[in-house]
Each structure stands twice: as C-alpha cells, then as structure tokens.
C-alpha cells in the first residue's frame, strides 16, 4: 500500500544505502535478522507504487526441460527486453538463444557427474565465437534432500573437479569464476568452508553466487552474511536464484519490486536472475512467482522484469474438468500481503527520523 509520507527520490536512494550499511555492519556472530527486519520495515514504511525500471543486471534462467521454454524465452528476451545474459544449468548454449548476440551465455558445471568435458565444451564454444565471459560453479552442492535441485557433492570431490575443469578457464581465457551456489543456510556455509579447505589454495572464485528463497529481510540478511564471511571475494555478487515462494500475489509483487530496486541500487550486486521464467501452471514455487500465465502471456512481474509496464495479466493454474480439456483459474492473491508488526514499524519510524535529520 502506498505510504502517506512524501519521500523524495534522493531520500529513497539514501535509505537503500543505509540498508546496505546496516546489514554489512553486522558480523556473522550478531543478529542478522534484527538488521534485516529493521531494513525491511524502513522500506515498507516508504513504499511507492511499482514502476517499470531498466537494468542491465538482469538475466534469464532457461529451464530447458519445460515444454514451452523455447516460445516463452523468445518473448522474455525479445526486442526491448532488459535481459542481458542467461544460464541453463548446463555447459552448452541453448540452441534457440545462441544466435542472439545481445545475450551473454554463462555455462554452469552443475555437479561432478560427467564433468570431465566441461573445460573442452566451454573452450570450443569460445573458439566458435560464443559470448561467454563467466562460468558458474556447482548448483547447491550442499543440498542432498531428494528432488529439490541440489547436486549433492562432497567438498573434496568438488575441489578436485574445480581445479581440473573450472580454474584453468581463468588462466586460459580470462573468464570470471562464480563460487559454488550453496543453499542459504548454515549448512551451505559449512560446505563452503570444507570446500575451501579441500581446495588448498587451488580454487579462486571471482564473484559470489547466491541462491535465496525468503522475504526481503532474509534476502538482505543472507547477502550481508555471505559478504562478511567471504570478504576476499572482490568481484561482486551474483544472485542467480531468488523468489518469494507460495505467497499471495500482492505480497509477491511487493517483494519483487522491493528486491529488484535493492539489487539495482547496490554496486556490488553485479548480476541477478529471478526464478520465475516459466508459466504459472507449472511453477514449483507457487503460481504468483511466474513471469507468464498458463497461456504464455506476460504477467505484471514478467513485464516489469523486462523493463516494461504492468500488463494486468493474472497468474493462473490449470484445473482439470470433466470431459475433454481443462480450464484456468486466476490466482488473485487477495489474502493479506506482507505482515509487519507495529513494533517493527515503530523501529523503522525511529530509524527514518534519525536518517533524515
């Protein structure tokens, strides 16, 4: 809901810088949640209606296993789109996107399975003229919980594969290397600690890679904690998966706009890719996250992500019907959105008073 306060653009920019200062000032042993909640309340207290914004940081997560991915991606990266790069969880370009020279492809070594050809696969694409400037390390190697997308690797195995298949790409071709993208948990930090130990100085990622699925306070908290834990990563931060799962539409849209504006304001956030490049009817993180409805039409979030204006298209889910065919049911998300306690808002008001003195 728009605030009754009148906040100038300069004050809003100051508030984002303030958030960054607060979160980065907390050490890993202190309360990240306290800092992040304070920052969230500050933003909510001065929220403004969503506007289309432009950013060269935005990337596409190409989920090639989805049946409509080729047609949907053509819309998302079409003329006028803000999308400048993409990845597909694999080492090779997506054929339908390879001819788009405005897109940089970022190969990923997903796990140690069949990893022996990663270096040569990336090398052959570079020699063939592919626009490749960076590569991503392993996908949630600490995640061993069933069918949830983790590559489930032992840190020692990951270290050996990194040194043979990823590290040499920096020396040979000057590629930027992305740290393994662990889950946003203490288990993720523990895995990275054991990985660095196993690497024995032989693994040198250039930028941090973040996966985070939580509200805005959790996003700010996790990024701050990771940056404080690994201050020697000087190439910035890429947020390669983020979304607010299974929430009402109004809360999801508020989170989306707030988080993107936060990322766009911070210089050290170099790239980000929203986990929503699919139709609402196939989403495994809730239909309201999706950039398209079940018919492949851009939702507000999809259009905003491309740098355009709202479409008014609602996410929907496909429901079975008797006889042949199916029907779609709009997901309005009319339930209450972000809930913030009066105590937190009071803290935010005090902070705003201090900030704007």
N, C-alpha and C positions, 0 to 999 in steps of 0.2 A: 504494500500500500504506500503511495507517495507520502513523504513526510510533510508535515505542516510547516517545517522550518524552511527557510530560504538559504540554501548553501551554494556558494559560488563555485565555478569550476576550479578556481585556484585552491579553495578550501578543500574541495573533494580530492584534488591531487595531493595536498598536504596530508590528508587522512590516510591515503594509501602508503605514502612514505612513512607515516607514523606507525602503521601496522607492521611494516617491514622492520622498523627499528625495534618495536616492542618484541616481536617474535624472535628476531635474531639476537636480542639481548639476553634471552633466557638460555641457560646452559642445559645440557641434557639431564642434569640431576634436579632441575627445577620443574615447576608446573607448566608444561606446555599448554595444557587445557585451559588454565586460567588466562594465559596470554591470548590464546586464540579466541576464547569466548568474549573477552573484552574487545578484541578487534572486530569480531562478528557483530556485536551489539553496536559498536560505533558505526559500522556500515549500514546496518538496518535502520538506525535512527536517522540516517540522512539519505535513504534510498530514493532513487528517481525512476521514472518510467523508463522501460527498455528502449534503447535507440540502436539503430544499425551502426556498427562500428567496423572499421577496417584494420586488419593486422596481417603482416607478412609472417607471423609466427605460426600460423595455423596449418595443421597437417591433417591428412586423411588416414584413418585406419581402414585398410582394404581387407575385408573379411571374405576371402575368395571362395569359401565353402558355401556361401549363401547363393541361392539360385538367381536372385535378381541383382547381384553385385555389379555386373558389367553395366547394365542400364542405369542403375542408381548412381554409380560412381560418375558416369558421364554427365549427370545432372549436377552433382556436387562439385565437380571440378570444371564445370562448363565456363563459358565466356563470362568474364566479370567476377569470377569466384576469387575469394581471398586465399584459397588453398595453394600452398607453395611447395609442399613435399608430402610424401606418403611412405608408409611401410605396410607390409602384408604378412608379417611374422615369418617370412622366408628369405632366402638368399637371392632370388631371381625376380626381376621386374614382372609386373602384371602386364600381359601382352596388350590388353586394351588401353593401357596407360603409357606404354613405352614410347609412343610417338609424340606424347605431349612434352615438349622440351621446356615448358614452363614449370614442370614438376621435377623436383629432385627426388630420386629414389633412395631410400635408406634400407639397405639389406640388414637382416637380423639372423644371427646364429641362435636358433630357438633353444636347442639343447645339444648334448654331446652325441646324440644319435645321428649317424650318417654325417658327422661333422668334418670328415677328412677332406671334403672337396669345397669347403666354404671359401678358403682363400682363392683357389683357382676359379671358382664361379664368379666371385666378385671381380677378380682381375680380368677375366675375359669380357665382362660387361664394360668395364672401364676402357679397355682397349677397343671395344666396339663403339665407343662414343657415348655411353650412358652417363647421365648427370648424377654421379654418386660422389658425395662429399663426406659422408659419415656412415658408420655402421653401428648397430645396436648389439649389445651383449645379450645374455640369456634371459628368457622370459620367465619371471617368477621362479627361479631355481630352488627357492626355499619352500615352495608350495607343493606339497605331496598329498593333498587332500582330494583324491578322486578326480572326477571330471570337472575341475574348476579352472583349467587353463594353465596350470603350473608345469614347468619342465622337470621338477623334482630331481635335482642333481646334487651329487656330493661335491663340496667345495674343492676337494683335491682334484677331482676329475675336471671340474670347470676350469681350474687354474691351468691344468695341462693343455686343455683344448684352446683356451685363450692364448697361451704363449705360442702355440703352433699355428693357429688359424686366424687370430684377430690382431694381435700385437704387430706381426710383420707388415700388415697393411698400412700402418702409420709410417713406418720407415720407407716402404717401397713407393707409396702413393700419397703420403701426407694426409690420409683420412683421419677424421676425428673419431674417437672411440667412445661409445657410450657404456657406462658402468652397467653391470647386470641389474635388471629391473626387479628388485625383490618386492615382496608384499609390504604394505605399510603396517608393520608390526615389529615387536622386539625380536621375533624370530628372524625377520629379514635382516635386521642389523647384526644379529649374532652370526647369520650365514655369511654376510659380507666380511665380518671380522675373521672368520675361519678361512675364507677365500683369499683375503689379502695375506694371511699367514702362509697359506699353501703356495701362493704366487712367489714369495721370497724375493720381492722386488721386480719380478718379471711381468707384472700386469700394471699398465699405466693408463687407465681411462682418462679421457679429457673432459668429459662432462657427466654430470649426474643424471640418472634416468629414474623418474618417479612414476609409480602406479599408486593411485589413491582413490578410494571409494568411500566418501563420507561427506558430511555437510561442510560448509565453508570453514568453520573453526577447525575441523580435522585436517582439511587441506593445508591451511596456513600453518598449523602446528607441525604436521609431518614434514613439510618442506623446510621449515625452520630447524627442526631437529636434525634432519639429514645434512643440511648445510653446516650446522655446528659440529656434527660428528665427523664430517669429512671436509675440513677447511682447505685441504690441499688440492681439491678438485677445482681448478681455476677456469675451466671452460664454460661455466654456467650450468644451468639446469634445464633438462627437457622433461616435460610432464607428458608421458606417452600413453597413459590411460587415466581417465578421471571421469566420474559421473556420480550423480546422486541417485542411488538405487531405490526403486519401489516406493516412490513418494507421490503425493498429489501433484497435479500439473502446475498449480500456482507456485508451490514450493520449489519444484524442479526448475521452472523458468527463472525464479528469483535467484536460485543458486547458480544457474548457468550464467546469467548476466553479471552477477557479482564476481564470480570466479574468473571469467574471461577478462573483465576490467582489471582485476587484480594482477593477472598474468601479464596483461599488456602494459601495465604501469611499471613493472619491475624489470630493470635492465638485465638482471642475471637470469631471468626466465627467457631462454633463447627460442625455444620451440614448445608447442603443445599440440596434443591430438586428443580430441574429445571422443569418448567411447559411446558413439551414438549413430554411427554411419550405417544404419540399417533401417528396415521398416518396423513400425511399432508392433506389428503382428508376430514378429519373430524375435523380439527383444528378450534376452535372458536377464535383464536388469530392470525390467518394468517398461511398459509402453511409453510412458511420458518422457523418457530419456531420448527416444528415437528422433532422428532428423527427418524421417519420412513417415507418412501414414501407410496403411496396408496396401494402398493403390499406387504407392511410389510418388506421392505429392509431398513437396517440402512442407514440414511443419514450421511453426514460428522459430523454433530452435534451429532447424536446418537452415532456414533462410538467414537468420541472424549470424550463424556460423560462417556463412559465405560472404557476409558483409552487406546483406540486403535487408529490406524491411520485413515486418511480420506479414505472414500470408493469411492468417486466420484459419489455417487447416489444423484440425484437431488430430492428435494421435488416436488410433483406434485398434481394436483387437478383432480378429476373425472369430466368429462363433458359428458352431455347427447348426444346421437347420434340418428339418425333416425333408425327405425327398432329395433332389439334387441341389448342389451348390451350397453356398454359405452366405452369411451376411456380416457386416461390420458394425461394431458397437463403438461409438465415440467414447473416449475417456476424458471426461471434463475435469476431473480432479478438483471438484468443488469443496472437498474437505479442507479443514484449516491447513494453512501452509506452515512456514517456519514459526516455531513457537519459541519465544524468548521470555524468560522470567522478568518480572518487574524489577527484581534486584539487579539483574544484569544490565537492564536498560538504565537503571539509576547510575550504575558504574559508568556506563557509556556517556551519560549526560555529564557526569563529573569530568570524565576524560576530555570530552569535547570542550567543556569550559576551560580546562587547562590548556588544551591545544590551541584554542583560538584567542587566548588572552593577548 
